[in-house]
Amino acid sequence: MIKQDLHVHTVFCDGKSTPREMTEAAVRAGIETLGFSGHSHTPIDETYCMTPAGTVAYRKEIARLREEYRGRIEILLGIEMDYFSDDDPSFYDYVIGSVHYVESDGRYFAVDESPGLLLEAVEEGFGGDPYALCEAYYALVGDVVRKTGASVVGHFDLVTKFQEMMPLFDEENPRYTAAWRKALERLLPTGAAFEINTGAMSRGYRTSPYPASPILDEIKKGGGRIILSSDSHSPETLLYGFDRYEDML
C-alpha cells in the first residue's frame, strides 16, 4: 500500500481542518510521509488561497509539526503554486504547479469553481468557443513548470472537472486533443511528475481521477513519472482511492 500523500490542504487556505488534525489522521491511517501543499497567495483571487501573512504562519506551523512528530511521521512543507501566484518557491520542499484560471482581455476566469462560472468563462471570455478556452488553459499548463519551478504537475486536465455534470466540449475533438498533447510535449522533458489526482472523486464531481486515461497513456509512452495524490481538504479523504489506482502505477 502506498503510504505517502503529498497534496493536502488545511484551514490556512480552503481546507476544512488544521495541520495538526490532518497529521493525527495521517498517523492513524499509517501514512509514513505527509506533504502539506497549501494554495499559495494568488493576487488575482484571494478567496481560496493563503494570504501573505497566512503563508508565513503556515510555514512556521508545518516546521513546528515536523519537529514534534519526528520519528512518527515524515512531514514535508510543500506548496501548490497556481500559474498566477506570487509566492517564492525556494521556501518549500517541493512545489505542485497548477493552473486554476485562464485569462482573456485582462479578465481571469476560474476553470474549477463551478459549472456555471465555467460556462460564463466560455461565453464572456472566449466568444462561446469552449475549445478556445481549453487551448488557453493547456497553453498555461504546458508552461507551468517553467513558471513555478514545480516538481509535480497538479491535476493536468482540471478543465474537465465538470464534464460529467455539464459537458461543455467533446474530449475527443481534434482541437482539444491537440491542446493537451502540446502541453505534454513541453512538460515531459522537464522530468516533473504528474498526479493521478482523486480529489474531484472524493468531492463528488467525477467518477475517475485526473488525468483521463488517454492522457495517462501518453504520459507512459513519453516516459513520464506518476504519483498518487488525494488533493485532500479533510482528514477522511487522505489516501482517497489509492487502493484502486496504485496498480495503475
C-alpha positions in Angstrom: 0.0 0.0 0.0 1.2 3.5 -0.9 1.9 5.3 2.4 2.5 8.9 1.3 0.2 11.7 0.4 1.7 15.0 -0.9 -1.3 17.0 -1.9 -3.1 18.1 1.3 -4.9 21.4 2.2 -5.8 22.9 5.6 -7.6 25.8 7.1 -4.7 28.0 6.1 -6.3 28.0 2.6 -9.6 26.2 1.6 -9.2 23.1 3.7 -11.5 22.1 6.5 -9.1 21.0 9.2 -5.9 22.2 10.9 -2.5 20.8 10.0 -2.4 19.1 13.4 -5.8 17.4 12.7 -4.6 16.3 9.3 -1.3 15.0 10.8 -3.1 13.0 13.5 -5.4 11.5 10.9 -2.4 10.6 8.8 -0.7 8.9 11.7 -3.9 6.8 12.4 -4.0 5.9 8.7 -0.5 4.6 8.7 0.9 7.3 6.4 4.6 7.5 6.5 5.1 10.8 4.6 2.6 13.6 4.7 3.2 16.6 2.4 1.2 19.8 3.1 0.6 21.8 -0.1 -1.3 25.0 0.8 -2.6 27.1 -2.1 -0.1 29.9 -2.5 -1.1 33.5 -2.5 -2.7 34.4 -5.8 -3.4 38.1 -6.1 -6.0 37.7 -8.9 -8.3 35.8 -6.5 -7.7 35.8 -2.7 -10.9 33.9 -1.8 -9.3 30.4 -1.7 -5.6 30.8 -1.1 -3.3 31.8 1.7 -2.7 35.5 2.5 0.9 36.7 2.6 0.7 36.8 6.4 -1.0 33.4 6.5 1.7 31.9 4.3 4.4 32.9 6.9 2.2 31.3 9.7 1.7 28.2 7.5 5.5 27.7 7.1 6.1 28.1 10.8 3.3 25.7 11.8 4.4 23.0 9.4 8.0 23.3 10.6 6.8 23.0 14.2 4.8 19.9 13.5 7.7 18.4 11.5 9.8 18.5 14.7 7.0 17.5 17.1 6.2 14.4 15.1 9.7 13.4 14.0 10.1 9.7 14.3 6.3 9.1 14.0 5.7 10.5 10.5 7.7 12.5 8.0 6.2 15.9 7.3 7.1 17.9 4.3 6.5 21.6 3.6 5.1 21.9 0.1 3.1 24.5 -1.8 0.5 24.3 -4.6 1.5 27.3 -6.8 -1.0 28.5 -9.3 0.4 29.8 -12.5 -0.6 33.3 -11.4 0.8 33.0 -7.9 3.4 35.4 -6.5 5.0 33.3 -3.8 8.7 32.3 -3.7 9.1 28.6 -4.4 12.5 28.5 -2.7 10.9 28.2 0.8 9.4 24.8 0.1 10.5 21.1 0.0 8.5 20.7 -3.2 6.1 22.6 -5.5 2.9 21.4 -7.2 2.4 23.6 -10.2 -1.3 24.0 -11.1 -3.5 26.1 -13.4 -6.8 27.2 -12.0 -7.5 30.2 -14.2 -7.5 31.3 -17.8 -7.1 34.9 -18.9 -8.9 36.8 -21.7 -8.6 40.5 -22.4 -7.4 41.2 -18.9 -10.1 39.1 -17.1 -9.3 36.0 -15.2 -11.8 33.1 -15.1 -11.6 30.1 -12.8 -12.0 26.8 -14.5 -12.8 24.7 -11.4 -15.1 26.8 -9.2 -18.5 25.9 -10.6 -20.1 24.7 -13.9 -22.0 28.0 -14.2 -18.8 30.1 -13.9 -17.0 27.8 -16.4 -19.9 28.4 -18.9 -19.7 32.1 -18.2 -16.0 32.0 -19.0 -16.7 30.3 -22.3 -19.4 32.8 -23.3 -17.8 36.0 -22.0 -14.1 35.3 -22.4 -13.9 33.1 -25.4 -16.8 34.0 -27.6 -18.8 30.9 -26.9 -16.0 28.6 -28.1 -15.1 26.1 -25.4 -12.1 24.8 -27.4 -10.6 28.2 -27.4 -10.8 28.2 -23.6 -9.2 24.7 -23.5 -6.4 25.9 -25.8 -5.8 28.8 -23.5 -5.8 26.5 -20.4 -3.4 24.0 -21.9 -1.0 26.7 -23.1 -0.6 27.7 -19.5 -0.4 24.1 -18.3 2.5 23.5 -20.7 4.4 26.4 -19.2 3.6 25.7 -15.5 6.9 24.0 -14.7 8.9 26.9 -16.1 6.7 29.4 -14.4 6.5 27.9 -10.9 9.6 25.6 -10.7 7.2 22.7 -10.0 8.4 19.2 -9.4 4.8 17.9 -9.7 2.2 18.9 -12.3 -1.1 19.2 -10.5 -4.4 17.8 -11.9 -3.3 18.2 -15.5 -6.8 18.2 -17.1 -8.6 20.2 -14.4 -10.6 21.9 -17.1 -12.6 18.7 -17.3 -13.8 18.8 -13.7 -17.5 19.4 -14.5 -17.6 17.3 -17.7 -19.7 14.6 -16.1 -22.1 17.1 -14.6 -22.3 19.5 -17.6 -20.4 18.5 -20.7 -19.2 21.6 -22.4 -16.9 20.0 -25.1 -16.0 16.7 -26.7 -12.8 15.4 -25.2 -12.2 13.5 -28.5 -12.4 16.7 -30.6 -9.1 17.2 -32.5 -8.7 20.8 -31.1 -9.0 19.5 -27.6 -6.6 16.6 -28.0 -4.1 18.7 -29.9 -4.1 21.2 -27.0 -3.3 18.7 -24.3 -0.7 16.9 -26.5 1.2 20.2 -27.0 1.2 20.7 -23.2 2.5 17.2 -22.6 5.2 17.7 -25.2 6.5 20.7 -23.2 6.2 19.1 -19.8 7.6 15.6 -20.3 11.2 16.8 -20.9 11.2 18.7 -17.6 11.1 15.5 -15.6 8.3 16.7 -13.4 5.9 14.1 -12.1 2.2 14.0 -13.0 -0.5 13.4 -10.5 -3.2 10.8 -10.6 -5.4 13.1 -8.5 -8.5 11.7 -6.8 -9.7 14.9 -5.3 -12.7 15.5 -7.6 -13.8 12.0 -6.9 -13.8 12.4 -3.2 -15.8 15.6 -3.5 -18.4 14.0 -5.9 -17.6 15.8 -9.1 -16.0 12.9 -11.0 -16.1 9.1 -11.0 -12.5 8.8 -12.3 -9.3 10.7 -11.4 -7.3 13.3 -13.2 -6.0 12.9 -15.8 -8.1 11.0 -18.3 -6.9 7.6 -19.5 -5.7 8.7 -23.0 -3.5 11.3 -21.3 -2.1 8.8 -18.9 -1.3 6.5 -21.8 0.7 9.3 -23.5 2.5 10.1 -20.2 3.5 6.5 -20.0 4.7 6.4 -23.7 6.7 9.5 -23.1 8.5 8.1 -20.1 6.7 10.4 -17.6 6.6 9.8 -13.9 3.3 9.4 -11.9 2.4 9.9 -8.3 -0.9 9.4 -6.5 -2.4 12.5 -4.8 -5.6 12.8 -2.8 -5.9 16.6 -3.0 -7.4 16.2 0.4 -9.2 19.0 2.1 -10.3 17.0 5.2 -9.0 14.0 7.2 -11.3 11.4 5.8 -10.1 11.8 2.2 -6.4 11.2 2.9 -5.2 8.4 0.5 -8.6 8.5 -1.2 -8.9 5.8 -3.8 -5.3 4.9 -3.6 -6.1 1.2 -3.2 -8.0 1.4 -6.6 -5.2 3.1 -8.5 -1.9 2.0 -7.1 -1.9 -1.0 -9.5 -2.1 1.6 -12.4 1.2 2.9 -11.3 
